[in-house]
Amino acid sequence: MDKSKTLEVLENDFWIDPDFKSSLVVACHQLRKIPLKDLSPENLRLLIGQEIGLNYLVPIALDILEKDLLASGDMYDGDLLCSVARIKSDFWDSNEGLKARALDLTSSITSALETLKEADDLFKGKLSW
């Protein structure tokens, strides 16, 4: 995949200006014109949340999440992960390679939760009155 290209070019689908001028609609239209390599985690979160360009954006999001499980856009730590987790199962079923990568992330999540629980228990044991 050529990350110097935009979603418009990769999908060969050039949207006309939106009739409905909500900030979300306008943002999605504008983000489709930005080269993939220039999309931020927030841009990815927003587009993936709207199920736009999933075949191109999910691999990029997974690259980010594999390095930083709690990578964030503008909302909260882990918001990119939550956006990816909300993708409908039919996408994953038709993209086995991406599905395998996403399932590997669940192992990371489980491990992180176990570590956090252990740390929480240790702190409570030492800091309780």
C-alpha positions in Angstrom: 0.0 0.0 0.0 1.3 3.4 -1.0 0.9 5.6 2.1 1.7 8.7 0.1 -1.7 8.4 -1.6 -5.0 9.5 -0.2 -8.1 7.4 0.5 -9.7 9.1 -2.5 -7.0 8.0 -4.8 -6.6 4.5 -3.4 -10.3 3.8 -3.5 -10.8 5.7 -6.8 -13.8 7.4 -5.1 -13.8 11.2 -5.1 -16.6 12.5 -3.0 -18.4 15.7 -3.9 -18.7 18.4 -1.3 -21.2 17.4 1.4 -24.6 18.9 1.5 -24.8 18.3 5.2 -22.2 20.5 6.8 -21.8 19.0 10.2 -18.2 19.2 11.6 -18.0 15.3 11.4 -19.1 15.1 7.8 -16.8 18.0 6.8 -13.9 16.4 8.7 -14.4 13.0 7.1 -14.5 14.6 3.6 -11.3 16.6 4.3 -9.4 13.6 5.8 -10.0 11.5 2.6 -7.9 14.1 0.8 -4.8 13.7 3.1 -2.1 11.2 2.3 -2.3 8.1 4.6 1.2 8.8 6.0 0.0 12.2 7.3 -3.1 10.9 9.2 -2.8 11.2 12.9 -4.2 8.7 15.5 -7.1 11.1 15.9 -7.7 11.1 12.2 -7.6 7.3 12.1 -9.9 7.1 15.1 -12.4 9.4 13.5 -12.4 7.7 10.0 -12.4 4.2 11.4 -15.3 5.1 13.8 -17.3 6.1 10.7 -16.2 2.9 8.9 -14.4 4.9 6.2 -11.5 3.3 4.3 -11.2 0.4 6.7 -9.1 -1.7 4.3 -6.4 1.0 4.2 -6.7 2.5 7.7 -7.0 -0.6 9.9 -3.5 -1.9 9.0 -2.1 1.5 9.9 -4.1 1.6 13.2 -2.9 -1.9 14.0 0.7 -0.8 13.4 0.3 2.0 15.9 -1.6 -0.1 18.4 1.1 -2.9 18.3 3.6 -0.3 19.4 1.3 1.5 21.9 -1.9 -0.2 23.0 -3.2 3.0 24.5 -2.4 5.2 21.6 -4.9 8.1 21.6 -6.6 10.5 19.4 -8.1 13.6 21.0 -10.6 11.9 23.3 -8.8 9.6 25.8 -5.9 7.1 26.1 -6.9 4.0 24.2 -9.6 5.7 22.0 -8.0 4.4 18.8 -8.1 0.8 20.2 -11.8 1.3 21.1 -12.5 2.6 17.6 -10.9 -0.5 16.1 -12.6 -2.8 18.5 -16.0 -1.4 17.4 -15.5 -2.4 13.8 -18.3 -4.8 12.7 -17.4 -8.5 12.6 -18.1 -8.8 8.9 -15.0 -6.7 8.2 -12.9 -9.0 10.3 -14.4 -12.1 8.8 -13.4 -10.9 5.3 -9.9 -9.8 6.4 -8.3 -12.8 8.1 -4.8 -11.4 8.2 -6.0 -8.2 10.0 -8.3 -10.3 12.2 -5.2 -12.4 13.3 -3.4 -9.2 14.2 -6.3 -7.8 16.1 -6.6 -11.1 18.0 -2.9 -10.8 18.9 -3.8 -7.4 20.4 -6.3 -9.0 22.7 -3.5 -11.0 24.2 -1.7 -7.8 24.8 -4.8 -6.3 26.4 -5.2 -9.4 28.7 -1.6 -9.2 29.7 -1.8 -5.5 30.4 -4.9 -6.0 32.5 -3.3 -8.7 34.6 -0.3 -6.5 35.2 -2.5 -3.5 36.2 -4.5 -5.8 38.6 -1.3 -7.0 40.2 0.0 -3.4 40.6 -3.3 -2.3 42.0 -3.3 -5.1 44.5 0.3 -4.3 45.6 -0.5 -0.6 46.0 -3.6 -1.3 48.0 -1.7 -3.7 50.2 1.0 -1.1 51.0 -1.1 2.0 51.0 -4.2 0.8 52.9 -4.8 2.2 56.4 
